Amino acid sequence: MTAKMLHYVVEFENGSKFDVKVDPNDPSVLTVDGVARDLKVEESHAGLVVATADGQRVPLQLRYEHGELVALTPDGARQRIRVHLAETLEFRERVLSQPPPPPIEHSGRLTAPIAGNIVSFAVAEGADVKVGDPLLVLEAMKMQNSITSPAAGVVSFKGTVGQIVRTGDLLAIIVAKGSN
């Protein structure tokens, strides 16, 4: 059975990019940017030695630094390298080229994320609130949790201080300005 040709994209931090194909049945034969290359990779005490078909040997050190692959060449050059499967890179580029999704509109209904006791309200009934503004304090298991507004608008509370609520009970409705 013939194995599928492996197809990679190798990107250097200077912007250069190479399209590399490897035949899994004969990994010594590579195709780089459409040109067949006969390379041999050997391990040495200093890292890797890449030998080309014409006998030129280039020592190369590859190592990970802070989670990134880095290549060091004998002339002291140091570059970060990214290696992707071509299909993965194509998919990522296709996803990144899409426009961002529209923002999710919140219904304005605020429900209790946990069961507990309404301890206090942080704003008055009918107050204008923004997303993230504290609305009330809900005590659960002796912990006081600040519950914030999921939407911007005018707040209308559906509970009272001291009321015990279950998870999912309606605490408030935030109506956007200009809505009926």
N, C-alpha and C positions, 0 to 999 in steps of 0.2 A: 504494500500500500504506500502510495506517495504522500508525504506530509505536505501540508499547505505552506507556501512561501511565507516567511515571517517578514513583516513590513513595519519599519520603524521610522520615526522622524527624530533626528538628533539636532537640538538647538543649542547654540553657544550664546553666552551673554552679550557678545558683540553683535548679535543679530544674524550671524550666518546660520544657515539651516541646511541639513543634508537629509536626503531621502535614502534610506538604507534598506536593502532587501537581503535576506539571508536564506539560503536553501538549507533546510534542516537535515537533508540527506547528505550534504557536503558543506558544513559550516565554514570551511576555509575559503569558499568562493562567495564574495559579497558583491552586490551591485550598489554602487554609490552614485546617486543622481543619474541613473541609467547606464553607467559605465561599469563593466565587470572588473572587479579588483580581486587579485589573489593575495590574501593577507594571511599571515600566521601570527597568532598572539601567544607569547610565551610569558611565563612568570619568572621574575628575577627577584633578587634581594631588595632592589630599589622600587619595585612595582611591576608594571607590565612592559614588555618590549613588543612593539608591533613591527613585523618584518614584511616588506612588500615583495612582489614577485621579482623585482629587479635586485633584490638583496639589501635594499636600504633598511636599516634598523633604527627605529625611533623609540627611545625609552619614554614611557609615559606613566605618571603616577596618578591613580584615581583614588579618591577617598571622599568620605562624607564629612562635611563640616556643617554643623547646625542643620542637619536634615537635607542638605543639598549636595549633589554630586559635583566634585571639583576635579579638574584635570590640571596637572602641573607638568610642564614640558621642560627639557633640559636647559632651555634659554631663560628659564625663570618665569615664563608666562604662566598665569593662573587664570582659569576661566571656569565659571559655573556652567554645567551642562544639564540639559533636560532631555530625557529619552522617553518618547511616547510610542505606543503602538499607533500606527497611522490611523486606524479606525477610531481610536479614542480621541486623537487630536482633531480629526475631521468632525466628530460628534461635538466636542467641546466648542470648536469654532462655530458650528452651526447653531448651537444653543446660545452662545454669546452674541451672535449676530441678530438674534430675535429682539424685538422691542420688549421693554420690561412689562410685566403684567400690570393691569390696572390695580389701583389700591383697593383693598377689600373694604366694602362699606359695612360698618357695624350696624346692627339693628337698633342699637340704643338701649336694649334691654340688658340690665346688669343683674346677674344671678349670683347666688352665694357659691363661691368656689369650694367652701367647706361648711360643715355644720358648726353652729356656734351661737353666740349671744351678741346682739347689736349693742355695743357699748356707748358709742357717740357718733354724731354726724360732724363732718369736718366743714361743711358748707350749709347754708340755709336753704330751705325749700325754695325752688324757683331761681336759684343762683345760676349764673352763666359759668360753665366749666369748659376746660380744654382737655384733650386727651392726656391722661396721666395725672390729672389733678386728684388729690386725695378726696374721697367722698364720705367714707365712714370707717369706723373701727369695728372689726368683728373679732370677738374673743373666742378662742377654741383651745381647750386643754391648757388653760392659764396663759396662753400666748395671745398677744394682741396683734392683729393683722390689719394693716392699712389697706383698704380696698380702693382702687383708683378708677377713674372714669375711662371707659373704653371708647368714648366718642366725645365730640364737642357739641355743646348745646345747652339747653335749660334742663336742670335736674328736677325730677319729681320722685320723692321717696315713697316706697310701698311698704315700709315697715316702721316700727317705732323703737325708741331706745328701750332696752330691756327685753325686747322680743327675741325668742329663740327661733332660729331658722335651720332648715335642713339644707344639704347640698342641693343646689338647683333652684331653691326658692327665689322668687323675684324680689330684689332689694330696691331697685330704682329703675326709672326710665329716663333716658336723656333724649330730648327731642331737639333736633337741629333747628337753628333759627330759620324762620321762613317756612317751616313745615307746619302742616295743620294736624 
